[in-house]
């Protein structure tokens, strides 16, 4: 049994050396009068709360293997899970924020199970659910009813900050050290971590950050308003606070899916035509002062140690699962370049670095993956170092043959290895089948680096210097499966500047 500020909880043993306490509420259900508001305090309980199962996921249409699905009526979605080593006292804490395009995902996904990190890494591991989609990141216009109720942007980020406050106040009961907390995430979760580094609401709640495959940039306020207008129209309601609050969550999920599908097939929709991700943190100047990259470059977050990683072939995953547009002609690639405001000659320069005869699709996937993930993540680390932060950089380059063909170093393939969950059937698609002995060794190295960074701030290699230069740890199997080295495309980006996306 563990005693939190809101009441006592009971978990379940995982083997002989770890206890998992699942579905602990850190904020009140964000519906009814609390819908579209900042997270509200939990109603305390008496007795011992049974916390042996994951809590409900946030409203979404995704059905993920091994994770609960959302159903209308599931409202207690702001919960977290704790894995604590048996007899833990003042252990380092790692708080995991899942990805999923700010639209889907959950803390209950099998690859995020904290058992191995707790058992082998000596960490207290926390994984967090937060509001997604319109509930968490949709812009809600100012209320017109005169009540003065505030509907902030970036509610999902505020949920994450509330979870970190819960950790600050309660993790000691689970053997964690509240003064040694690392916030970690991947993809949308990594950019969330970068945003938390620069937000007033999260200041002082963690001392280190791990960001795998941070994606950028964020939305402008104009972009957020435009998406709200389209989602409201698809739901058949006015784009007002009252109308949106009266619309059931499942209707806004369905409307968001409709808008995303429309963007996918509408050539006039600009960048959303290629990868129709509707929601992202909004650089509103209130909750989020600026895009995290710009804010970090200006010195925000420099007191937080940062470990950045990206994979070397990020966007290959999106192509493999069919979630993005295929660009297979040179004319289409030139239009893609113009839609994103990239240098006109960028595709030509990429093609010159790729093997002779490389298909246009390969050029497109390389450019798009670097734009969204690799270049943004690299700049985030370099900006943090130049601003005076302690920064470490790594790249994931595990490639291998698999039963369905070659599996590349694509988006998300690094996460199950870092968690020590690479042997699960649920992640075989990501890593190309059952792991090899070399994968086991790679996983141990990655898990150890996370644990050492969370404990001491040193993952095992030198940090970047004050000019943002230094070594990058390459994560690849030790039996040579990294494959042919990829060309260095960083110099091709030159003076390209990331700005919040939107009209």
CORLINVEN-V151771 format. One record per pair of residues at least 12 apart in sequence whose ideal C-beta (glycine too) atoms are under 7 Angstrom apart, sorted by sequence separation. I is the first residue (numbers start at 0). J is the second residue. D is the distance in Angstrom with one decimal. If there is no record, write none. Layout:
I&J&D + I&J&D
This chain:
8&20&5.6 + 26&38&3.7 + 27&39&4.2 + 55&67&6.4 + 57&69&6.7 + 196&208&5.8 + 231&243&6.5 + 234&246&5.5 + 263&275&4.7 + 350&362&5.1 + 380&392&4.8 + 396&408&4.8 + 422&434&5.6 + 460&472&5.0 + 26&39&6.1 + 27&40&6.3 + 56&69&4.9 + 113&126&6.3 + 182&195&5.9 + 262&275&4.0 + 333&346&6.8 + 349&362&5.1 + 395&408&5.6 + 421&434&4.8 + 27&41&5.6 + 53&67&5.9 + 55&69&6.5 + 97&111&6.2 + 138&152&5.8 + 166&180&6.0 + 332&346&5.0 + 415&429&6.4 + 8&23&5.7 + 26&41&6.2 + 27&42&6.5 + 111&126&5.2 + 397&412&6.6 + 415&430&6.6 + 25&41&6.8 + 95&111&5.9 + 192&208&5.0 + 234&250&5.2 + 259&275&4.2 + 346&362&5.6 + 349&365&5.7 + 24&41&4.9 + 136&153&6.7 + 193&210&5.7 + 234&251&6.1 + 349&366&5.6 + 395&412&6.9 + 412&429&4.8 + 421&438&5.8 + 55&73&3.7 + 192&210&5.2 + 259&277&5.4 + 395&413&4.0 + 411&429&5.7 + 412&430&5.8 + 1&20&6.3 + 57&76&4.7 + 135&154&5.1 + 136&155&5.4 + 163&182&6.6 + 258&277&6.2 + 55&75&6.1 + 56&76&6.5 + 106&126&3.7 + 135&155&3.1 + 193&213&5.6 + 234&254&3.8 + 346&366&6.5 + 54&75&6.1 + 55&76&5.2 + 106&127&5.6 + 189&210&3.8 + 230&251&6.5 + 233&254&3.9 + 345&366&6.3 + 421&442&5.2 + 54&76&6.8 + 106&128&4.9 + 189&211&5.4 + 255&277&5.6 + 416&438&6.9 + 93&116&6.5 + 105&128&6.1 + 135&158&6.9 + 182&205&4.4 + 189&212&5.8 + 190&213&4.8 + 419&442&5.6 + 54&78&3.3 + 130&154&5.3 + 131&155&6.4 + 180&204&6.8 + 181&205&6.2 + 189&213&4.0 + 190&214&5.3 + 230&254&4.9 + 233&257&4.5 + 406&430&6.5 + 130&155&4.8 + 180&205&4.3 + 190&215&6.1 + 230&255&5.5 + 233&258&5.2 + 406&431&2.9 + 416&441&5.9 + 80&106&5.7 + 129&155&4.8 + 180&206&6.4 + 181&207&4.1 + 182&208&5.2 + 183&209&3.7 + 184&210&6.6 + 185&211&4.1 + 186&212&5.1 + 416&442&4.4 + 23&50&5.5 + 53&80&6.6 + 79&106&6.7 + 179&206&6.5 + 181&208&6.7 + 185&212&5.6 + 187&214&6.4 + 332&359&5.6 + 419&446&4.9 + 22&50&5.3 + 103&131&6.5 + 130&158&5.4 + 181&209&6.1 + 186&214&5.7 + 230&258&5.4 + 335&363&6.5 + 417&445&4.4 + 21&50&5.3 + 93&122&4.9 + 95&124&6.8 + 102&131&5.6 + 129&158&3.8 + 229&258&4.8 + 416&445&5.2 + 417&446&6.1 + 445&474&5.9 + 20&50&4.8 + 21&51&6.2 + 22&52&5.8 + 92&122&6.7 + 95&125&6.8 + 101&131&6.1 + 102&132&5.0 + 129&159&5.3 + 329&359&5.8 + 332&362&6.3 + 401&431&2.9 + 402&432&5.2 + 21&52&5.7 + 22&53&5.4 + 82&113&3.4 + 90&121&6.0 + 91&122&5.4 + 92&123&4.7 + 93&124&5.3 + 94&125&4.5 + 95&126&4.5 + 96&127&5.7 + 328&359&6.1 + 332&363&5.5 + 339&370&6.6 + 401&432&4.6 + 21&53&5.1 + 22&54&3.5 + 82&114&5.8 + 90&122&6.1 + 95&127&6.8 + 99&131&7.0 + 127&159&6.3 + 159&191&5.8 + 327&359&5.4 + 399&431&5.5 + 417&449&5.6 + 84&117&5.0 + 90&123&4.9 + 92&125&6.5 + 94&127&6.5 + 326&359&6.6 + 327&360&5.2 + 441&474&6.5 + 83&117&6.4 + 84&118&6.5 + 101&135&6.8 + 326&360&6.6 + 82&117&4.2 + 101&136&5.1 + 127&162&4.5 + 156&191&6.2 + 160&195&6.3 + 325&360&6.2 + 441&476&5.2 + 5&41&4.7 + 87&123&5.9 + 159&195&6.2 + 6&43&5.4 + 84&121&6.3 + 167&204&5.5 + 326&363&4.1 + 440&477&5.9 + 5&43&4.7 + 6&44&4.0 + 9&47&5.1 + 67&105&6.7 + 156&194&5.5 + 160&198&6.6 + 163&201&5.9 + 372&410&6.9 + 438&476&6.2 + 5&44&6.7 + 6&45&6.7 + 8&47&6.9 + 38&77&6.2 + 66&105&4.7 + 156&195&6.7 + 437&476&3.7 + 7&47&4.6 + 8&48&4.9 + 9&49&5.7 + 10&50&5.4 + 11&51&4.4 + 67&107&5.8 + 83&123&5.1 + 160&200&4.3 + 164&204&6.2 + 437&477&5.7 + 7&48&6.7 + 9&50&6.2 + 10&51&6.2 + 66&107&4.6 + 125&166&5.9 + 160&201&4.4 + 163&204&4.0 + 437&478&4.2 + 6&48&5.8 + 8&50&4.5 + 61&103&3.5 + 63&105&6.6 + 66&108&4.9 + 81&123&6.6 + 82&124&4.3 + 156&198&6.7 + 163&205&6.1 + 59&102&6.4 + 65&108&6.4 + 157&200&6.3 + 274&317&6.6 + 437&480&6.5 + 30&74&4.7 + 59&103&4.5 + 65&109&4.1 + 81&125&5.4 + 160&204&6.9 + 397&441&6.6 + 63&108&6.0 + 80&125&6.8 + 28&74&4.1 + 79&125&5.5 + 80&126&4.9 + 318&364&5.7 + 0&47&5.9 + 28&75&4.9 + 79&126&6.5 + 123&170&6.3 + 28&76&6.9 + 29&77&6.2 + 79&127&4.7 + 56&105&4.1 + 79&128&6.9 + 274&323&4.5 + 315&364&5.9 + 78&128&5.4 + 123&173&5.6 + 273&323&5.9 + 314&364&4.8 + 24&75&6.2 + 26&77&4.1 + 77&128&6.4 + 123&174&6.0 + 226&277&5.5 + 273&324&4.7 + 25&77&5.9 + 76&128&5.7 + 77&129&7.0 + 123&175&3.6 + 272&324&6.3 + 24&77&6.4 + 25&78&6.7 + 314&367&4.9 + 24&78&5.2 + 25&79&5.3 + 53&107&3.9 + 101&155&6.5 + 314&368&3.2 + 23&78&5.8 + 313&368&3.7 + 22&78&4.8 + 23&79&5.6 + 312&368&6.6 + 314&371&6.8 + 22&80&6.8 + 23&81&6.8 + 223&281&4.6 + 21&80&4.6 + 313&372&4.1 + 20&80&6.8 + 313&373&5.8 + 19&80&6.8 + 20&81&4.6 + 218&279&4.7 + 220&281&6.1 + 263&324&6.9 + 413&474&6.7 + 217&279&5.3 + 273&335&6.4 + 19&82&5.2 + 96&159&5.7 + 217&280&4.6 + 218&281&4.9 + 219&282&6.3 + 220&283&5.7 + 309&372&5.4 + 217&281&6.4 + 309&373&4.7 + 17&82&5.6 + 18&83&5.2 + 217&282&4.9 + 17&83&6.9 + 17&84&5.8 + 18&85&6.6 + 309&376&4.2 + 389&456&6.6 + 391&458&5.4 + 16&84&6.3 + 17&85&6.6 + 94&162&7.0 + 270&338&5.5 + 309&377&7.0 + 16&85&4.9 + 94&163&6.3 + 269&338&5.2 + 270&339&5.6 + 307&376&5.4 + 391&460&6.7 + 217&287&6.9 + 57&128&6.0 + 152&223&6.5 + 391&462&5.3 + 392&463&6.3 + 56&128&6.3 + 57&129&6.7 + 59&131&5.6 + 94&166&5.9 + 307&379&6.0 + 390&462&5.6 + 57&130&5.3 + 58&131&7.0 + 59&132&6.1 + 217&290&4.7 + 307&380&3.8 + 389&462&5.4 + 390&463&4.6 + 54&128&6.4 + 57&131&4.4 + 58&132&6.3 + 92&166&6.3 + 216&290&4.8 + 215&290&6.5 + 305&380&6.5 + 58&134&5.6 + 216&292&6.8 + 57&134&6.5 + 215&292&5.9 + 394&471&5.4 + 396&473&5.6 + 397&474&6.6 + 57&135&6.8 + 92&170&5.5 + 305&383&4.9 + 393&471&5.8 + 396&474&6.6 + 397&475&5.4 + 384&463&3.8 + 392&471&4.4 + 393&472&4.1 + 394&473&5.5 + 395&474&4.5 + 396&475&4.7 + 397&476&5.9 + 384&464&6.8 + 385&465&6.6 + 394&474&6.9 + 77&158&5.9 + 384&465&6.6 + 385&466&6.6 + 393&474&6.0 + 399&480&4.7 + 301&383&6.7 + 381&463&6.7 + 385&467&4.6 + 398&480&6.3 + 79&162&5.4 + 92&175&4.2 + 292&375&6.6 + 300&383&6.8 + 305&388&5.8 + 307&390&7.0 + 311&394&5.8 + 380&463&6.5 + 384&467&4.6 + 397&480&6.5 + 398&481&6.2 + 90&174&5.4 + 92&176&6.4 + 295&379&6.2 + 311&395&6.8 + 397&481&6.7 + 398&482&4.2 + 90&175&5.6 + 91&176&6.2 + 138&223&3.8 + 301&386&4.8 + 303&388&6.9 + 304&389&4.6 + 305&390&4.9 + 306&391&4.7 + 307&392&5.3 + 308&393&4.4 + 309&394&6.1 + 310&395&4.4 + 311&396&4.6 + 396&481&4.8 + 79&165&6.9 + 87&173&6.8 + 88&174&5.3 + 90&176&6.3 + 94&180&6.3 + 96&182&6.8 + 98&184&6.6 + 101&187&4.8 + 138&224&5.5 + 194&280&5.2 + 292&378&5.9 + 296&382&3.9 + 301&387&4.5 + 308&394&6.6 + 381&467&3.4 + 87&174&2.6 + 89&176&4.4 + 92&179&6.4 + 94&181&6.9 + 98&185&4.9 + 100&187&5.7 + 292&379&5.5 + 295&382&4.9 + 301&388&4.1 + 308&395&6.1 + 87&175&6.9 + 91&179&4.8 + 92&180&4.6 + 93&181&5.0 + 94&182&5.2 + 95&183&5.4 + 96&184&3.7 + 98&186&3.1 + 99&187&5.9 + 198&286&6.5 + 291&379&7.0 + 295&383&5.1 + 298&386&4.6 + 300&388&6.8 + 92&181&6.9 + 94&183&6.7 + 95&184&6.6 + 98&187&4.3 + 138&227&4.6 + 198&287&6.3 + 298&387&6.9 + 83&173&4.3 + 84&174&6.9 + 91&181&6.9 + 93&183&5.6 + 98&188&4.3 + 137&227&5.7 + 150&240&5.8 + 190&280&6.7 + 292&382&6.2 + 296&386&6.2 + 83&174&5.3 + 97&188&5.2 + 197&288&6.2 + 295&386&6.4 + 81&173&5.2 + 96&188&3.9 + 315&407&4.7 + 137&230&6.6 + 194&287&5.6 + 316&409&3.9 + 317&410&6.8 + 197&291&5.7 + 273&367&7.0 + 315&409&4.1 + 316&410&4.1 + 96&191&5.0 + 196&291&6.9 + 208&303&5.3 + 210&305&6.8 + 312&407&4.4 + 316&411&6.1 + 96&192&6.1 + 143&239&6.0 + 207&303&6.3 + 312&408&4.8 + 313&409&6.4 + 314&410&6.9 + 17&114&5.3 + 133&230&6.1 + 143&240&6.6 + 144&241&6.1 + 194&291&5.0 + 197&294&3.8 + 206&303&6.3 + 207&304&4.3 + 208&305&5.1 + 209&306&4.7 + 210&307&5.2 + 211&308&4.6 + 212&309&5.0 + 311&408&4.5 + 312&409&5.2 + 313&410&4.7 + 140&238&6.4 + 142&240&4.3 + 143&241&6.7 + 193&291&3.7 + 197&295&6.4 + 205&303&6.8 + 206&304&6.7 + 212&310&6.3 + 310&408&4.7 + 140&239&5.9 + 141&240&6.8 + 196&295&6.7 + 310&409&6.0 + 17&117&4.8 + 140&240&5.6 + 310&410&6.1 + 13&114&5.0 + 17&118&5.2 + 29&130&5.9 + 139&240&5.3 + 190&291&6.4 + 212&313&6.2 + 16&118&5.4 + 193&295&6.8 + 197&299&3.9 + 310&412&6.3 + 196&299&6.8 + 197&300&5.1 + 310&413&5.8 + 35&139&4.8 + 139&243&5.9 + 196&300&3.4 + 29&134&6.9 + 308&413&6.5 + 196&303&5.2 + 94&205&7.0 + 36&148&6.8 + 377&489&6.7 + 36&149&6.8 + 36&150&6.6 + 37&151&5.7 + 134&248&6.1 + 35&150&4.4 + 37&154&6.9 + 133&251&4.4 + 374&492&5.4 + 35&154&6.8 + 38&157&5.8 + 369&488&5.8 + 37&157&5.0 + 38&158&5.2 + 132&252&6.1 + 133&255&5.8 + 375&497&6.5 + 38&161&4.2 + 132&255&5.6 + 365&488&7.0 + 156&280&6.0 + 153&280&5.4 + 153&281&5.8 + 152&281&4.3 + 157&286&6.5 + 153&283&6.7 + 156&286&6.3 + 152&283&4.5 + 156&287&6.7 + 26&158&6.6 + 153&286&4.2 + 353&486&7.0 + 151&285&6.9 + 152&286&5.9 + 153&287&5.4 + 352&486&3.8 + 26&161&5.0 + 151&286&5.6 + 25&161&6.0 + 352&488&6.5 + 25&162&4.9 + 349&488&6.4 + 25&165&3.9 + 137&278&6.5 + 136&278&3.9 + 349&491&6.6 + 136&279&6.5 + 138&281&6.6 + 348&491&5.0 + 136&280&6.8 + 132&278&5.9 + 306&452&5.2 + 345&491&6.2 + 342&493&6.9 + 304&456&4.6 + 306&458&5.8 + 342&495&6.5 + 341&495&6.7 + 214&371&5.3 + 214&372&5.6 + 212&372&4.9 + 215&375&4.0 + 214&375&6.6 + 213&375&5.8 + 213&376&4.6 + 4&168&5.7 + 212&376&6.3 + 4&169&5.8 + 3&169&4.5 + 210&376&6.8 + 213&379&5.5 + 3&172&6.0 + 210&379&6.7 + 2&172&5.5 + 1&172&4.8 + 1&173&5.7 + 311&485&5.4 + 102&277&6.8 + 71&247&6.7 + 100&276&4.7 + 102&278&5.7 + 101&278&4.3 + 71&249&4.8 + 101&279&5.7 + 193&379&6.0 + 58&248&4.1 + 58&249&6.9 + 60&252&5.3 + 59&252&6.3 + 58&252&5.4 + 60&256&5.7 + 212&410&6.0 + 211&413&6.0 + 211&414&6.7 + 292&497&5.6 + 290&497&6.6 + 35&244&6.2 + 290&499&5.3 + 34&244&5.5 + 282&499&4.5 + 186&410&6.8 + 185&411&6.8 + 185&414&5.3 + 270&500&6.3 + 209&449&6.6 + 209&452&6.8 + 207&452&6.5 + 207&453&6.4 + 207&456&6.1 + 181&453&4.2 + 225&502&6.3 + 222&500&5.7 + 222&501&2.7 + 219&499&4.1 + 221&501&4.6 + 222&502&6.6 + 216&497&4.5 + 218&499&6.0 + 219&500&6.5 + 221&502&5.1 + 215&497&5.8 + 216&498&6.3 + 217&499&5.2 + 218&500&5.8 + 219&501&3.3 + 216&499&5.4 + 218&501&5.7 + 216&500&5.9 + 119&419&6.3 + 116&418&6.1 + 115&418&6.3 + 116&419&6.4 + 110&414&5.6 + 115&419&2.9 + 110&415&4.2 + 115&420&6.5 + 112&418&6.9 + 111&418&6.4 + 110&418&6.0 + 112&420&5.6 + 110&420&4.9 + 109&420&6.5 + 110&423&6.7 + 109&423&5.1 + 110&425&6.7 + 109&425&4.4 + 110&426&5.1 + 120&446&5.6 + 119&446&6.2 + 122&450&5.8 + 120&449&6.6 + 121&450&6.2 + 116&446&6.4 + 120&450&3.2 + 115&446&6.6 + 122&453&5.7 + 116&450&6.8 + 65&425&4.8 + 93&453&5.0 + 64&425&4.8 + 91&453&4.4 + 91&454&4.4
